[in-house]
Amino acid sequence: MQRQIIAYEQARPDIMGGDLLLFRPKRGLFGRLICVAGRTEYSHAAMAGWWNGRLMCLETLQGHGGRAVLLSSQVARHPGQWDVYTIRQRRSWAMRPAAVDAMIAQTGIEYGWRGVFRVALYHLPFVRFFVRPKTDDDKNGSDPVCSHLVSGAYRKSGFDAVPNLEDAVTEPGDLARSLAFRYQFTLA
């Protein structure tokens, strides 16, 4: 995929509430482990949301839990590492406000460490031989990790971002590979 790097100030008007934000780490063992296990360059998923005229990054993060922070502050800290994906089908755009509301409703929740360990177990050798695929979104449990939260917010709004995969085991790479999204640009 050819990256299109755009300055945040220039890209800001083109970012819609409900757009998918994916983060590519440059360093850090935990982020790189997520990338390797998920067969992707992304270690984190979030959602863009307009809130009182401000463009926010809605996410859950280890050490913080569910939160809403200015997207500009995250891009300033990590320029060139945030990719923006938009929803491909215009008819699905109507669900954007409900997805953003679902993300905002999760601010303040605990980070889902149990979910991290559950997903990590599925990547261990031979475990996949004995574990059936998780496909039932209604059986989601525990506090969510980043991609679980984003996938669940989309689903609660009536849009299944990663069909045939339970939200609780959705990883950033699953969202990036989903045919529901299209890469727009990278923020710098």
C-alpha positions in Angstrom: 0.0 0.0 0.0 1.4 3.4 -1.0 1.3 5.8 2.0 0.0 9.3 1.5 1.4 11.4 4.3 -0.6 14.6 5.0 -0.1 17.2 7.7 -2.7 17.0 10.4 -4.0 20.5 9.9 -4.6 19.8 6.2 -6.2 16.4 6.8 -8.4 17.4 9.8 -11.4 18.6 7.8 -11.4 15.3 5.8 -11.6 13.1 9.0 -15.1 12.0 9.8 -16.5 10.9 13.2 -16.4 7.1 13.1 -13.2 6.8 10.9 -10.9 4.1 12.0 -7.5 5.1 13.4 -4.6 2.6 13.3 -1.2 3.1 14.9 2.1 1.8 13.7 4.7 1.6 16.4 8.4 2.6 15.8 9.7 1.0 19.0 8.5 -0.7 22.1 8.4 -4.5 22.7 4.7 -4.8 23.6 3.6 -3.0 20.3 6.0 -5.0 18.2 4.8 -8.3 19.8 1.2 -7.3 18.8 2.3 -6.6 15.3 4.2 -9.9 14.9 1.3 -12.0 16.5 -1.3 -10.2 14.4 0.7 -10.4 11.1 0.4 -6.6 10.7 2.2 -3.4 11.1 -0.4 -2.0 13.5 -0.4 -2.4 17.2 -3.3 -0.2 18.2 -6.8 0.7 17.0 -8.9 3.8 17.9 -11.8 5.8 16.4 -12.0 9.4 15.4 -14.8 11.4 16.9 -15.9 15.0 16.8 -16.9 16.1 20.3 -17.9 19.7 20.8 -16.0 20.9 17.7 -12.8 19.0 18.7 -11.4 16.0 16.8 -10.8 13.3 19.4 -9.0 10.0 19.4 -11.4 7.6 21.2 -9.6 4.5 22.6 -8.7 2.2 25.4 -5.0 2.1 26.3 -3.0 0.0 28.8 -2.4 2.1 31.9 -5.2 4.5 31.0 -8.3 2.5 30.1 -11.1 4.0 28.0 -10.3 7.6 27.1 -10.9 10.5 24.7 -7.9 12.7 23.9 -7.2 15.3 21.2 -6.1 13.5 18.0 -3.8 16.4 17.4 -1.9 15.7 20.6 -1.4 12.0 19.6 -0.2 13.0 16.1 2.2 15.5 17.6 3.7 12.8 19.8 3.8 10.2 17.0 3.9 11.9 13.6 3.7 9.6 10.6 2.4 6.7 12.8 -1.4 7.2 12.7 -3.2 5.9 9.6 -6.8 7.0 8.9 -9.2 4.5 7.4 -12.7 5.3 6.3 -15.8 3.1 5.8 -16.0 2.0 2.2 -19.8 1.9 1.8 -21.6 5.2 1.9 -24.8 3.5 3.1 -23.0 2.5 6.3 -22.0 6.1 7.0 -25.3 6.6 8.8 -24.0 4.5 11.7 -21.1 6.8 12.4 -22.7 8.9 15.2 -23.9 5.8 17.0 -20.4 4.2 16.8 -18.8 7.4 18.2 -21.4 7.5 21.0 -20.6 3.9 21.8 -16.9 4.8 22.1 -17.6 7.8 24.2 -19.7 5.7 26.5 -16.7 3.6 27.2 -14.4 6.4 28.5 -13.3 5.6 32.0 -13.5 1.8 31.7 -10.6 -0.4 32.7 -8.2 -1.8 30.1 -8.9 -5.4 29.3 -5.8 -7.2 30.3 -7.7 -10.5 30.4 -8.5 -10.0 26.8 -4.9 -9.5 25.9 -4.0 -12.8 27.5 -6.9 -14.6 25.9 -5.9 -13.4 22.4 -2.2 -14.2 23.1 -3.2 -17.8 24.0 -4.7 -18.2 20.5 -1.3 -17.5 19.0 0.5 -20.1 20.9 1.7 -23.2 18.9 -0.8 -26.1 19.0 -3.5 -24.1 20.9 -5.3 -23.4 17.6 -5.7 -27.2 17.1 -7.9 -27.3 20.2 -9.7 -24.0 20.2 -12.7 -23.4 18.0 -12.9 -20.0 16.2 -14.6 -17.2 18.1 -17.5 -15.9 15.9 -20.3 -15.0 18.3 -20.2 -11.3 19.1 -23.0 -11.8 21.7 -20.6 -13.8 23.9 -18.1 -11.0 24.3 -16.9 -10.6 27.8 -14.4 -8.8 30.0 -13.2 -5.2 29.7 -12.1 -4.6 26.1 -8.7 -4.0 24.5 -8.4 -1.4 21.8 -9.5 -3.4 18.7 -12.2 -5.2 20.7 -13.6 -1.8 21.8 -13.6 -0.4 18.3 -15.1 -3.5 16.7 -17.8 -3.6 19.3 -18.7 0.1 18.9 -19.1 -0.4 15.2 -21.2 -3.5 15.7 -23.4 -1.8 18.3 -24.2 0.8 15.7 -25.3 -1.8 13.3 -22.1 -2.3 11.3 -20.0 -5.5 11.6 -16.5 -4.3 10.8 -15.0 -7.8 10.8 -17.7 -10.4 9.9 -17.3 -13.9 11.3 -14.9 -12.8 14.0 -15.9 -12.1 17.6 -15.2 -8.6 18.8 -13.2 -9.9 21.8 -10.6 -11.6 19.6 -10.4 -8.9 16.9 -6.9 -7.5 16.5 -5.7 -4.2 14.9 -4.6 -6.2 11.8 -8.1 -7.7 11.4 -9.5 -4.2 11.2 -6.8 -3.2 8.7 -7.5 -6.2 6.5 -11.3 -5.8 6.7 -12.9 -5.1 3.3 -15.2 -2.7 5.2 -12.5 0.0 5.4 -10.3 1.9 2.9 -7.0 3.5 3.7 -7.2 7.3 3.3 -3.9 8.8 4.6 -1.2 8.9 7.3 -1.2 11.9 9.6 2.0 13.9 10.2 
